[in-house]
């Protein structure tokens, strides 16, 4: 049964200690199932050592989110970690080793070799070696792990060639703010330098400086129950160990190419543990395997060199434009490389042959993947440019054609998917579905932005169309105001609007606008359209007086057959009857126009119903009054404006009536020859000038002129005309006949 507890693995347990070898099969299974094998060479290994029951596992869990077993101090105090456990940071490519604590009372006397072996295993594997020590133990040789460090440092140099710098971090726990950091750091570094000087070294390291192989840092942590400060400090240490953007990142210059791939790690770790547990030199593979490794590696490099030119050619082409059948070309290159490799490598050790063949395939796939990323960028760029060009052309077309055009543009997404499918050598290998999903999202976002821009422009056009239609509807009724004025406007408006509403709704759905947005667009369209109708009515109200006056003239001046009336043949009673009848009709229409009777009807409720007026008349004599429940928004003519129009209309109507009466009578003055008036003016002009010098004559004239100016200023233009008509009519009917009658009597006598 595999010793895998979900997210950690018992790398070195009691059996491994006794048998002096690892269970390689179970380790392979763990590496595969835990997903660690997927990180390849891009990883760092961090381990920790320290005295037993000092919170090493707790610290690792806090730093890396691992789930190593920790001690329950309420139940027992003793050894929790046995041997070496392995796990992985939950977010980063950091592999963590939890090493058995030293000074374990569970270990029998003389078993300190186990502690040395597990610590040496951790040092051999690790890129960073954490030594957990408490502040109050800095001066203690055992608590600082100095004896173990000395042994494992000496054995590490003896058994393994170190080709990378290893980091040693002293984590000083329960740090007190009164402690001297510089003194603690100096002391710990001094311990390691003394150990380096004391241990015997192989010839190749005899003159090597300690800092060339090891980097030492000292990190302090407060008491773990000071949760806030402890969390802040551990987060800072975690960033230093995992975040390559951190300026203090300890692996900033690390060469990951020197790492062993995790797919090869089980064999590698097995070899290391065998060397350590048997305390002997590294066992080399037999001669045949060694030669196979060397030759297959060389042949693999030759195969890669044989397709190098093809790879470079493919890379150059994909940099400028996407390559048709990219996946097929990659497969051709891979087949050629395998052919070159198989030709010379098939006779070597079968396991080595297959291993190197797999390495050849993996290296080519990794190289192709970098090309594939560029291929994907080129494809996205090409089809997004196609989309942009097509959308630019669609700006010139009618918006009602857009739904069909958008369906045609969807073919670009299909073509992109087809081209991307031709660009892979194995479905799912390079996660092409993620690229397709991202492209679709970007494509749809651009289309959506275009549609929104077109709808914004179209809404303005539609608004102008509605204004124009409303103006036609209202103008047609203003030209012939009747009792059904509001009724007809409402019917015509909702007939027109319902048609536009349905077309607009169909268009929005065709443009793939979301349902909630469709409702918002339609609601705004309804409100704006009705607002336009109200504005048109408000503007048209300025023409009510003139149109009503024209309708009065049409009824009063002309007979039923359309011919002008002959006022001379009519009596004054008949003229007054026509006048009164026409005036009453016009004033009743003016009363109707005071309040707008067209109501706002929600089309989402009544779109399929025939527009019905909310004004129901029982006869032509019905009167409309401003009631208490009338909305102020419904008042077309307010009280002041209504009164002013009514007065002006009445005055104009009265002038028409007086003109009719004037034409009815054959005035006495009309029979006087016109030359007589010129002769009278010639003989009287000197008398007129003399009268002007008389105040009794001048002041009345000035008073009359002031009266005329006042009437013009307040808008009563026709009042002076009516006054003068009355004066001249009186003179014409009474004074002049009297004067001329007296003259006739004198002539007769």
VENLINCOR-V322812 format. One record per backbone hydrogen bond with DSSP energy under -1.0 kcal/mol. NH is the residue of the N-H (numbers start at 0). CO is the residue of the C=O. If there is no record, write none. Layout:
BEGIN
NH;CO
NH;CO
END
This chain:
BEGIN
3;1
4;7
6;4
8;85
9;2
10;8
11;83
16;12
17;13
18;14
19;15
23;21
26;22
27;23
28;24
29;25
30;26
31;27
32;28
33;29
36;30
37;34
38;35
39;36
41;38
42;40
43;92
45;94
46;127
47;96
48;129
51;101
58;54
59;55
60;56
61;57
62;58
63;59
64;60
74;71
75;71
83;11
84;97
85;8
86;95
88;93
89;63
93;91
94;43
95;86
96;45
97;84
98;47
99;82
101;49
110;107
113;110
115;111
116;112
117;113
118;114
119;115
120;116
121;117
122;118
123;119
124;120
125;121
126;44
127;44
128;166
129;46
130;168
131;48
132;170
134;172
136;133
137;134
139;136
143;139
144;141
145;140
148;144
149;145
150;146
151;147
152;148
153;149
154;150
155;151
156;152
157;153
158;154
159;155
165;212
166;126
167;214
168;128
169;216
170;130
171;218
172;132
174;220
178;175
183;179
184;180
185;181
186;182
187;183
188;184
189;185
190;186
191;187
192;188
193;189
194;190
195;191
196;192
197;193
198;194
204;201
205;202
207;204
211;208
212;209
213;209
214;165
216;167
218;169
220;171
225;222
226;224
229;225
230;226
231;227
232;228
233;229
234;230
235;231
236;232
237;233
238;234
239;235
240;236
241;237
242;238
245;242
248;245
249;239
251;248
253;250
257;254
258;255
263;260
267;263
268;264
269;265
270;266
271;267
272;268
273;269
274;270
275;271
276;272
277;273
279;274
289;285
290;286
291;287
292;288
293;289
294;290
295;291
296;292
297;293
298;294
299;295
300;296
301;297
302;298
303;299
304;300
305;301
306;302
310;306
311;307
312;308
313;309
314;310
315;311
316;312
317;313
318;314
320;316
326;421
328;324
329;325
330;326
331;327
332;328
333;329
334;330
335;331
336;332
337;333
338;334
339;335
340;336
341;337
342;338
344;340
345;341
347;344
352;348
353;349
354;350
355;351
356;352
357;353
358;354
359;355
360;356
361;357
362;358
363;359
364;360
365;361
366;362
367;363
368;364
369;365
370;366
371;367
372;368
373;369
374;370
375;371
376;372
377;373
378;374
379;375
380;376
381;377
382;378
383;379
384;380
385;381
386;382
387;383
388;384
389;385
390;386
391;387
392;388
393;389
395;392
396;393
400;397
401;398
404;400
405;401
406;402
407;403
408;404
409;405
410;407
411;408
413;409
414;410
415;411
416;412
417;413
418;414
419;415
420;416
421;417
422;419
428;425
433;430
435;431
436;432
437;433
438;434
439;435
440;436
441;437
442;438
443;439
444;440
445;441
446;442
447;443
448;444
449;445
450;446
451;447
452;448
453;449
454;450
455;451
456;452
457;453
458;454
459;455
460;456
461;457
462;458
463;459
464;460
465;461
466;462
467;463
468;464
469;465
470;466
471;467
472;468
473;469
474;470
475;471
476;472
477;473
478;474
484;481
487;483
488;484
489;485
490;486
491;487
492;488
493;489
494;490
495;491
496;492
497;493
498;494
499;495
500;496
501;497
502;498
503;499
504;500
505;501
506;502
507;503
508;504
509;505
510;506
511;508
512;507
517;513
518;514
519;515
520;516
521;517
522;518
523;519
524;520
525;521
526;522
527;523
528;524
529;525
530;526
531;527
532;528
533;529
534;530
535;531
536;532
537;533
538;534
539;535
540;536
541;538
542;539
543;540
546;542
547;543
548;544
549;545
550;546
551;547
552;548
553;549
554;550
555;551
556;552
558;562
561;558
564;556
568;565
574;570
575;571
576;572
577;573
578;574
579;575
580;576
581;577
582;578
583;579
584;580
585;581
586;582
587;583
588;584
589;585
590;586
591;587
592;588
595;633
605;601
606;602
608;605
621;618
626;624
629;626
633;630
635;593
636;593
641;637
642;638
643;639
644;640
645;641
646;642
647;643
648;644
649;645
650;646
651;647
652;648
653;649
654;650
655;651
656;652
657;653
658;654
659;655
660;656
661;657
662;658
663;659
664;660
666;664
670;667
671;668
677;673
678;674
679;675
680;676
681;677
682;678
683;679
687;683
688;684
689;685
690;686
691;687
693;690
696;693
697;693
698;694
700;696
701;697
702;698
703;699
704;700
705;701
706;702
707;703
708;704
709;705
710;706
711;707
712;708
713;709
715;710
716;714
721;717
722;718
723;719
724;720
725;721
726;722
727;723
728;724
729;725
730;726
731;727
732;728
733;729
735;730
737;733
738;734
739;735
740;736
741;737
742;738
743;739
744;740
745;741
746;742
747;743
748;744
END
